[in-house]
């Protein structure tokens, strides 16, 4: 790179500091646009001293300099290959410009080409003070997952949010209809610094029912039974699926039971059916859908104390939650569980530079991998493959060691049978993992 006269460099550094309120050093979010692909984002970490710039742009090394009102950057890949040249100017609290950048030929493929691009750098906000706790009163509930939904609250990693959800039908804790139903969720919550290629961590600190009733369907979904059973079933058209929730005893009983079910009680285990980040690109899914972004996963162990991990596809992650259940059997075979509204407290964290392929979870007893697909066999394959990859990376095991471990202790839970996709989780007990050297 060129060298610059000291006085000229100092003058520009002072001008930049005035425009930015600080030096160029720190974390930035890069947004890259090209004619060949959708916008892409990367974390950029810069160090600026006496007009010289160094740092990282994603996985590429950055070198550059300042000249008058111009910033020039050169990117070098992990193997020493040229990864781009960029030229830009400050604009308010951002930098923007054009140049060339090494981009994948298609999203998700290996290799790439230098392409003409437009770019923008926005400084990632820094926290002022320690972690905060937010009391969030939701006003809007979305019955679909999309990055187009504007953030309802911006928070930082380490922050805790206390909020509440409507039930799957859109009813509030006071039984007021606040949405059209369809598994509407509260949020989205924008987590500062979360970028594609990261993993958003969500700890469910508190999940509690907040009203005295719940409702459940009373017909087995056709996905869960044979065609012959579904055709022959003679369901009562007036069967009442309302439950009364006893918070003191932590049990539920039917409001108007039949004679044979008058003594039936079930334990209350409050859970959230829908937990998600915004799906990739411009994809939009209904509230009942699920995929690599999470969504209507309906796992009855997504309860108080569970930690979930989501791949980030958009800046901020855009986390949402909803679809509270007082209790639910595996598979949600009636198409609904004990549907009710919920009080929820959660805390967010961020794993930078590593993205899980699909949602994962962790409880005090298990590491859990979600497998979401169009059939149960495919869901099993996805869950097992992701769990194996997780163990290889986290515990430095080879494929033979992983195979032996899974063959000895792995368990499967069928979580979702009745929505557009199936969901099976694979899990391993932490008691076994504690013995790995």
C-alpha positions in Angstrom: 0.0 0.0 0.0 1.0 3.6 -0.5 2.6 5.7 2.3 1.0 9.0 3.3 2.5 12.2 4.7 2.1 12.3 8.4 0.3 15.6 8.6 -2.2 14.5 6.0 -2.8 11.3 7.8 -3.2 13.0 11.2 -5.7 15.5 9.7 -7.8 12.8 8.2 -7.8 10.7 11.4 -9.0 13.7 13.4 -11.8 14.3 10.8 -12.8 10.6 11.0 -12.8 10.7 14.8 -15.0 13.7 14.8 -17.4 12.0 12.3 -17.4 8.7 14.1 -17.0 9.8 17.7 -14.0 7.3 17.9 -11.2 5.9 15.8 -11.8 3.3 13.1 -10.7 0.6 15.5 -13.5 -1.8 16.6 -16.2 -4.0 15.1 -18.2 -3.1 12.0 -20.9 -4.8 10.0 -20.2 -5.1 6.3 -23.1 -5.2 3.9 -22.1 -6.3 0.3 -24.4 -6.1 -2.7 -23.7 -7.5 -6.2 -25.7 -8.2 -9.3 -25.1 -11.9 -8.9 -26.2 -12.6 -5.4 -28.5 -11.4 -2.6 -27.0 -9.0 0.0 -24.3 -10.6 2.2 -23.1 -9.6 5.6 -19.8 -10.1 7.4 -18.2 -9.0 10.7 -15.3 -6.7 10.2 -12.8 -6.0 12.9 -10.4 -3.1 12.2 -7.4 -1.6 13.9 -6.4 1.9 12.9 -3.1 3.6 13.9 -1.5 6.6 12.2 -3.6 6.2 9.1 -2.8 2.5 8.6 -5.6 0.0 8.8 -5.4 -3.7 9.6 -7.8 -6.4 10.8 -10.2 -9.1 9.5 -13.1 -9.0 7.1 -14.9 -12.2 7.9 -12.2 -14.8 7.4 -10.0 -12.6 5.1 -7.2 -10.4 6.3 -7.5 -6.6 5.8 -4.8 -4.1 5.1 -5.3 -0.5 4.0 -4.9 3.1 4.6 -6.5 6.6 4.8 -5.9 9.3 2.2 -7.8 12.6 2.4 -11.5 11.6 2.6 -10.9 8.1 1.1 -10.4 4.7 2.7 -8.8 1.9 0.7 -8.7 -1.7 1.7 -7.1 -4.8 0.4 -8.4 -8.3 1.4 -6.3 -11.5 1.5 -7.8 -15.0 1.9 -6.8 -17.7 4.3 -4.5 -19.3 1.7 -2.9 -16.0 0.7 -5.1 -15.5 -2.4 -6.4 -12.0 -3.4 -9.9 -11.7 -1.9 -10.8 -8.1 -2.9 -9.9 -4.5 -3.2 -12.3 -1.8 -1.9 -12.4 2.0 -2.1 -14.8 4.2 -0.2 -15.6 7.4 1.7 -17.2 8.2 5.1 -20.9 9.1 5.0 -22.3 10.2 8.4 -21.6 7.3 10.8 -20.9 4.8 8.0 -18.4 4.1 5.2 -19.5 3.1 1.7 -18.0 2.5 -1.7 -17.4 -0.1 -4.4 -14.7 -2.4 -5.6 -14.3 -6.2 -6.1 -14.7 -9.0 -3.6 -14.3 -12.8 -3.7 -17.9 -14.2 -3.5 -19.3 -17.7 -3.9 -20.5 -18.6 -7.4 -23.7 -19.7 -5.7 -24.7 -19.4 -2.1 -23.5 -22.5 -0.2 -21.0 -23.6 -2.8 -17.3 -23.9 -2.6 -15.0 -21.6 -4.5 -15.8 -18.2 -5.8 -15.0 -15.3 -8.2 -14.0 -11.7 -7.8 -17.1 -9.8 -8.5 -17.9 -6.1 -8.7 -19.7 -5.0 -5.6 -21.0 -2.1 -3.6 -20.2 -2.2 0.1 -21.1 -0.4 3.3 -19.6 -0.5 6.8 -21.8 0.3 9.8 -20.3 0.3 13.3 -21.7 -2.4 15.6 -23.0 -0.6 18.7 -21.1 -1.1 21.9 -22.9 -1.7 25.2 -22.9 1.1 27.7 -22.7 -0.5 31.1 -23.5 -4.1 32.1 -26.3 -6.5 31.0 -29.8 -5.1 31.3 -33.2 -6.7 32.1 -36.1 -5.5 29.9 -39.8 -5.5 30.6 -41.3 -5.9 27.2 -45.0 -5.5 26.5 -45.7 -7.0 23.1 -48.1 -4.9 20.8 -47.9 -6.9 17.6 -47.9 -10.6 17.0 -46.8 -12.1 13.7 -48.3 -15.3 12.3 -45.3 -15.8 9.9 -41.6 -15.8 10.0 -39.8 -13.2 7.9 -36.8 -10.9 8.0 -39.2 -8.2 6.8 -40.8 -7.9 10.2 -39.3 -4.9 12.0 -37.5 -5.3 15.3 -39.7 -4.8 18.4 -36.8 -4.4 20.8 -33.0 -4.1 20.3 -30.9 -5.8 23.0 -27.3 -6.8 23.6 -25.8 -10.2 24.3 -26.1 -10.9 28.0 -29.4 -9.0 28.3 -32.5 -10.6 29.8 -36.1 -10.0 28.5 -39.3 -10.6 30.5 -42.4 -10.8 28.3 -45.5 -12.8 27.5 -47.2 -14.5 24.6 -50.6 -15.1 23.2 -51.8 -18.7 22.8 -51.8 -20.4 19.4 -55.3 -19.0 18.7 -54.2 -15.4 19.4 -55.8 -15.0 22.9 -54.0 -13.0 25.6 -53.7 -13.9 29.3 -57.0 -12.0 29.7 -58.6 -14.0 26.9 -58.6 -10.9 24.6 -58.1 -11.7 20.9 -54.9 -9.9 19.9 -54.0 -11.8 16.7 -55.7 -14.0 14.1 -54.0 -17.1 15.6 -51.8 -19.4 13.5 -49.1 -19.7 16.2 -48.5 -15.9 16.3 -45.2 -14.9 18.1 -43.9 -12.0 20.1 -40.8 -10.1 18.8 -38.7 -9.9 16.8 -35.9 -9.2 19.2 -32.8 -7.7 17.5 -29.5 -8.8 19.2 -26.8 -6.2 18.5 -23.8 -7.7 16.9 -25.5 -10.9 15.7 -24.5 -11.6 12.1 -24.8 -14.4 9.5 -22.3 -17.0 10.4 -22.9 -16.6 14.1 -25.0 -18.7 16.5 -27.6 -17.1 18.7 -27.9 -18.6 22.2 -31.3 -18.3 24.0 -31.6 -19.4 27.6 -35.2 -19.9 28.8 -34.9 -18.6 32.3 -38.6 -18.8 33.1 -41.6 -20.3 31.3 -44.9 -20.2 33.3 -48.6 -20.3 32.4 -50.4 -17.1 33.1 -54.1 -18.0 33.1 -56.3 -20.8 34.5 -57.4 -22.5 31.3 -56.0 -24.3 28.2 -57.6 -25.9 25.2 -56.7 -29.0 23.2 -58.0 -30.7 20.1 -59.6 -34.1 20.5 -59.0 -35.8 17.1 -55.8 -37.7 16.2 -54.1 -36.2 13.2 -54.0 -38.4 10.1 -50.2 -38.3 10.0 -50.1 -40.3 13.3 -52.4 -43.2 12.4 -53.2 -45.5 9.6 -55.7 -44.6 6.9 -58.0 -47.3 8.1 -58.0 -46.0 11.7 -58.6 -42.4 10.5 -61.5 -43.5 8.3 -63.1 -45.6 11.0 -62.7 -43.2 13.9 -66.0 -41.9 15.3 -65.2 -38.7 17.1 -67.7 -36.9 19.2 -68.6 -33.5 17.6 -69.3 -32.0 21.0 -66.3 -33.2 22.9 -65.0 -30.5 25.2 -61.2 -30.1 25.2 -60.9 -27.3 27.7 -58.5 -27.9 30.7 -58.4 -26.2 34.1 -54.8 -25.4 35.2 -54.0 -25.7 38.9 -50.8 -23.7 39.4 -50.4 -24.8 43.0 -50.6 -28.5 42.3 -49.0 -28.1 38.9 -51.7 -30.3 37.4 -54.4 -29.9 34.8 -57.8 -31.6 34.7 -60.7 -31.4 32.2 -63.3 -28.6 32.7 -66.2 -30.9 31.6 -64.9 -34.4 31.6 -66.7 -37.5 30.4 -67.5 -40.1 33.1 -64.5 -42.2 32.2 -62.1 -39.2 32.3 -63.4 -37.5 35.4 -60.4 -38.6 37.5 -57.8 -37.8 34.8 -55.1 -35.3 35.6 -51.9 -34.5 33.8 -48.8 -32.8 35.1 -48.2 -29.2 33.9 -44.9 -28.8 32.1 -45.0 -25.3 30.5 -43.2 -25.2 27.1 -42.9 -23.0 24.0 -43.9 -24.6 20.7 -42.5 -21.8 18.5 -38.9 -20.4 18.9 -37.2 -19.0 15.8 -34.9 -16.6 14.1 -35.7 -15.0 10.8 -35.3 -17.5 7.9 -32.7 -17.1 5.2 -33.0 -14.5 2.5 -36.4 -13.4 1.5 -38.1 -16.6 2.6 -41.4 -16.3 4.4 -43.0 -19.2 6.4 -46.3 -19.5 8.2 -46.3 -19.6 12.0 -47.1 -23.3 11.9 -44.0 -24.0 9.7 -40.5 -25.2 10.9 -37.1 -25.4 9.3 -33.4 -24.6 9.9 -34.5 -21.3 11.4 -36.5 -23.1 14.1 -40.2 -22.2 14.1 -43.0 -24.5 15.2 -40.7 -27.2 16.5 -43.1 -28.3 19.3 -40.5 -30.0 21.5 -42.0 -30.6 24.9 -38.5 -30.1 26.5 -38.2 -26.5 25.4 -39.1 -25.6 28.9 -37.7 -23.4 31.7 -34.0 -24.0 32.0 -33.4 -25.2 28.4 -30.9 -23.4 26.3 -31.4 -23.2 22.5 -28.9 -22.5 19.7 -30.0 -21.0 16.4 -28.0 -20.2 13.2 -28.1 -16.5 12.4 -29.3 -15.6 8.8 -29.8 -11.9 9.1 -28.3 -9.0 11.2 -29.7 -9.1 14.7 -31.0 -12.7 14.4 -34.6 -11.4 14.8 -35.6 -13.9 17.5 -39.3 -14.6 18.1 -41.2 -16.9 20.5 -44.8 -18.1 21.2 -47.2 -21.0 21.0 -47.3 -21.8 24.8 -48.4 -25.2 26.0 -49.2 -26.2 29.6 -48.4 -29.8 28.6 -47.9 -31.8 25.4 -47.4 -35.5 24.6 -44.7 -36.4 22.0 -45.6 -35.6 18.5 -48.5 -33.3 19.3 -50.7 -35.9 17.7 -54.0 -34.0 18.1 -52.6 -31.1 16.2 -52.7 -29.0 19.4 -51.5 -29.4 23.0 -52.9 -27.8 26.1 -52.8 -24.4 24.3 -52.5 -21.4 26.6 -50.7 -18.0 27.0 -47.4 -17.8 28.8 -45.1 -15.6 30.8 -41.5 -15.9 29.6 -38.1 -14.7 30.7 -35.1 -15.3 28.4 -31.5 -14.3 28.2 -29.5 -14.0 24.9 -25.8 -14.7 24.2 -23.8 -14.9 21.0 -21.3 -17.3 19.6 -19.3 -15.3 17.0 -17.9 -16.8 13.8 -19.6 -20.2 14.1 -23.0 -21.1 12.9 -24.8 -24.3 13.8 -26.5 -25.9 10.7 -29.9 -26.1 12.4 -31.4 -25.6 15.9 -29.8 -27.3 18.8 -30.7 -27.4 22.5 -29.1 -28.2 25.9 -30.7 -29.2 29.2 -29.2 -30.1 32.5 -29.2 -33.7 31.3 -28.8 -33.8 27.5 -27.3 -32.3 24.4 -30.1 -32.2 21.8 -30.0 -31.9 18.0 -33.2 -31.1 16.0 -33.8 -32.9 12.7 -36.4 -31.2 10.6 -37.4 -32.7 7.2 -40.3 -33.8 5.0 -40.4 -37.3 6.4 -39.5 -39.1 9.7 -36.6 -41.0 8.2 -35.1 -37.8 6.8 -35.6 -36.1 10.1 -33.8 -38.9 11.9 -30.9 -38.6 9.5 -30.7 -34.8 9.9 -30.8 -35.0 13.7 -28.2 -37.8 13.9 -25.8 -36.1 11.4 -26.0 -32.8 13.2 -25.5 -34.4 16.6 -22.5 -36.3 15.3 -21.0 -33.1 13.9 -21.5 -31.3 17.1 -19.7 -34.0 19.1 -16.8 -34.1 16.7 -16.3 -30.4 17.0 -17.0 -29.9 20.7 -15.3 -33.0 22.0 -12.6 -33.6 19.3 -13.9 -37.1 18.6 -13.2 -39.0 15.4 -15.9 -40.7 13.4 -15.4 -44.1 14.9 -15.5 -42.7 18.5 -18.7 -40.8 17.6 -20.3 -43.9 16.1 -19.5 -45.9 19.2 -20.8 -43.3 21.6 -24.1 -42.7 19.7 -24.6 -46.5 19.3 -24.3 -46.9 23.1 -26.2 -44.0 24.6 -28.2 -41.9 22.0 -31.9 -41.4 22.3 -34.6 -40.2 19.9 -37.7 -38.2 20.6 -40.4 -37.6 18.0 -41.5 -34.0 18.6 -43.6 -33.0 15.7 -45.9 -35.2 13.4 -48.7 -32.9 12.4 -47.3 -29.8 10.7 -45.8 -29.2 7.3 -42.5 -30.9 8.3 -41.6 -33.6 10.8 -39.2 -33.0 13.7 -37.2 -35.7 15.5 -34.5 -34.9 18.1 -31.4 -36.9 18.7 -29.8 -36.5 22.1 -27.0 -37.8 24.2 -26.8 -37.8 28.1 -24.3 -35.4 29.6 -23.4 -38.1 32.1 -21.7 -40.0 29.3 -20.0 -37.0 27.8 -18.6 -36.2 31.3 -16.4 -39.3 31.0 -14.7 -38.2 27.7 -11.1 -37.2 28.2 
